[in-house]
Structure formats: structure tokens, C-alpha cells
Amino acid sequence: MPCATTAGPPAGLTNSESRVGLLKASPKGEGFLPSQSGTLSDAVSTLNHLFLGSPPPLCLDGADADDSGKIEITDPIRTLGMLFLGQGALPQPYPACGTDSAADDDLGCTESSCP
């Protein structure tokens, strides 16, 4: 089964319209406290999208855990590395909600509980 990559804002939104608060490694848009973000289920959610054809994450920018500007296999690997291998914190916005300062990507969020 081929691997997919996702780039661009969610359907119907431009990049500027989709700049809401987010939290890296939070593809489902929860924006939980740092102790609850970047969980195993977040990595699995991104893997399901990439390899099983599940719908795109509600917060593409949050799923972009390595801040490369695309959703690809390196994102859940980066989340899992942080969780289980002590590879350090994720790029901003992490560990608190905020906006992604990377102006060169076209990712965004359709839903986020971050302010």
C-alpha cells in the first residue's frame, strides 16, 4: 500500500484562514496540556492517515511534528522518539499552544481547542 503525504490547508480554507492555535503532535486538534499531548494515539492517528487512508487530521499543522511543512512518516516517528526515546521537545508550538511560526508551509487546522 503506498504511503501518502499531505500538504496544503484543509479543503475550503486558505493558509491564512486556517492559522488557529495549535500544538505540535496533536493532529486531532485537542491542544491538551503538555503531559497529555504527543501521545501514542496521536502518532497512530497520523499513521492511519498515511497508510490506511483514514481522513486527514483535523489539525494538519499539529500533525507536522517535525515542522517540515508536510505530513509524512517522519512526523509520527518524531512523536514516538520524543515519547519513548527521550529525543527532546518538538518544534514550537510545543509544549504550549501557539501558532506555527513556519510561514513557508501551507498546513493549517480545521479544528483546535487551543485558544
C-alpha positions as CSV (number, residue, x, y, z in Angstrom):
1,M,0.0,0.0,0.0
2,P,1.5,3.4,-1.0
3,C,2.3,6.0,1.6
4,A,0.6,9.3,1.3
5,T,1.9,12.7,2.2
6,T,-0.4,15.6,2.9
7,A,0.3,19.2,2.2
8,G,-1.9,22.3,2.0
9,P,-4.6,23.7,4.1
10,P,-7.8,21.7,4.7
11,A,-10.3,21.8,1.9
12,G,-12.1,25.1,1.6
13,L,-9.6,27.1,3.7
14,T,-6.6,29.2,2.7
15,N,-3.5,29.1,4.7
16,S,-4.2,32.4,6.4
17,E,-7.8,31.4,7.3
18,S,-6.5,28.2,8.9
19,R,-4.0,29.8,11.3
20,V,-5.5,29.0,14.6
21,G,-3.8,28.0,17.8
22,L,-2.3,24.5,17.7
23,L,0.1,22.2,19.5
24,K,2.7,20.1,17.7
25,A,2.0,16.3,17.8
26,S,-1.7,17.0,18.3
27,P,-3.2,16.1,14.9
28,K,-6.7,15.6,16.4
29,G,-6.8,19.3,17.5
30,E,-7.1,18.7,21.2
31,G,-4.4,21.1,22.4
32,F,-4.1,19.4,25.7
33,L,-1.7,20.1,28.4
34,P,1.9,19.1,27.5
35,S,1.6,16.0,29.7
36,Q,-1.3,14.8,27.5
37,S,-0.1,15.9,24.1
38,G,2.1,14.0,21.8
39,T,0.6,10.7,22.8
40,L,0.8,7.3,21.2
41,S,-2.7,7.8,19.8
42,D,-1.6,11.0,18.1
43,A,1.2,9.1,16.3
44,V,-1.2,6.2,15.4
45,S,-3.8,8.8,14.1
46,T,-1.1,10.2,11.7
47,L,0.0,6.6,10.7
48,N,-3.6,5.7,10.0
49,H,-4.0,8.6,7.6
50,L,-0.7,7.9,5.8
51,F,-1.0,4.2,5.4
52,L,-4.7,3.2,5.8
53,G,-6.4,6.1,4.1
54,S,-8.1,7.5,7.1
55,P,-9.3,11.0,6.8
56,P,-6.7,13.8,7.2
57,P,-6.1,15.0,10.7
58,L,-8.2,17.9,11.9
59,C,-5.1,19.9,12.5
60,L,-2.5,19.2,9.8
61,D,-0.1,21.7,11.3
62,G,-0.3,19.9,14.6
63,A,0.4,16.6,12.9
64,D,3.5,18.0,11.4
65,A,5.6,17.1,14.4
66,D,9.0,17.7,12.7
67,D,7.8,21.0,11.2
68,S,8.9,20.0,7.7
69,G,5.8,21.6,6.1
70,K,4.3,18.2,5.1
71,I,2.7,15.2,6.8
72,E,4.9,12.2,6.2
73,I,6.3,9.2,8.0
74,T,8.9,11.3,9.8
75,D,6.1,13.0,11.9
76,P,4.9,10.0,13.9
77,I,8.5,8.8,14.1
78,R,9.4,12.2,15.7
79,T,6.5,12.0,18.1
80,L,7.4,8.4,19.1
81,G,11.0,9.3,19.5
82,M,10.0,12.1,21.9
83,L,7.7,9.8,23.9
84,F,9.9,6.6,24.1
85,L,13.5,7.5,23.3
86,G,13.8,10.9,25.1
87,Q,14.7,12.7,21.8
88,G,13.7,16.1,23.2
89,A,10.9,18.5,22.8
90,L,9.2,19.1,19.5
91,P,9.4,22.3,17.5
92,Q,7.3,25.3,18.6
93,P,4.4,25.5,19.3
94,Y,5.2,23.0,22.0
95,P,4.8,22.4,24.9
96,A,2.2,25.1,25.0
97,C,-0.4,26.1,22.4
98,G,0.5,28.8,19.9
99,T,0.8,29.4,16.2
100,D,3.4,27.8,13.9
101,S,6.0,30.4,13.0
102,A,7.0,28.5,9.8
103,A,5.5,30.8,7.2
104,D,6.7,28.5,4.4
105,D,4.2,25.7,4.9
106,D,0.6,25.6,3.8
107,L,-0.7,23.5,6.6
108,G,-3.5,24.6,8.9
109,C,-6.2,23.4,11.3
110,T,-9.9,23.0,10.7
111,E,-10.4,22.4,14.5
112,S,-8.4,23.1,17.6
113,S,-9.2,23.5,21.2
114,C,-6.2,25.8,21.6
115,P,-7.1,29.4,22.2
